[in-house]
Amino acid sequence: MIITNRKARRDYQILETYEAGMVLEGTEVKSLRQGRANLKDSFARVEKGEVFLHNMHISPYPNASHFNHDPDRRRKLLLHRWEIKRLLGKTAERGLTLIPLKLYFKGKVAKVELGLCKGKRLYDKRKDIAEREAKRDLERRLKRNYD
């Protein structure tokens, strides 16, 4: 596991998840292995039958020469054709968005977990907070009764 997008789980309701490979340059992989990436405000978009990840920042590799990568470039994601068609239909008609949830290595390959998400309203966020606090309070009471 390299990084997770904790803000995505707070601000979006995740309907489905997809695992996608990433097309990266050599210095990007080395920088990712050091954990120097940021998923804040990043999103994916289907463009001309391909999926691209926008606004993901991978810091430049410090030991690289002048061949270092652009930290904020858009990166191509590798998905099956049927997955791309499905994502294109869902994002176009329902107003859903693709948000990266996790970035990790699977063997030697860098993968990103995409979530098909719907934005939460303020009252949804409050409801989630209330449920989490109620669950925490119940666990405290149960623990106190067993002690």
VENDA-V224764 format. One record per helix or strand of 3 or more residues. SS is the DSSP state (@ for helix, = for strand). FROM is the first residue (numbers start at 1). TO is the last residue. Records with the same first field share a line. If there is no record, write none. Layout:
BEGIN
SS=FROM-TO  FROM-TO
END
This chain:
BEGIN
@=6-11  26-33  81-93  122-146
==12-22  43-47  50-54  75-78  97-106  109-119
END
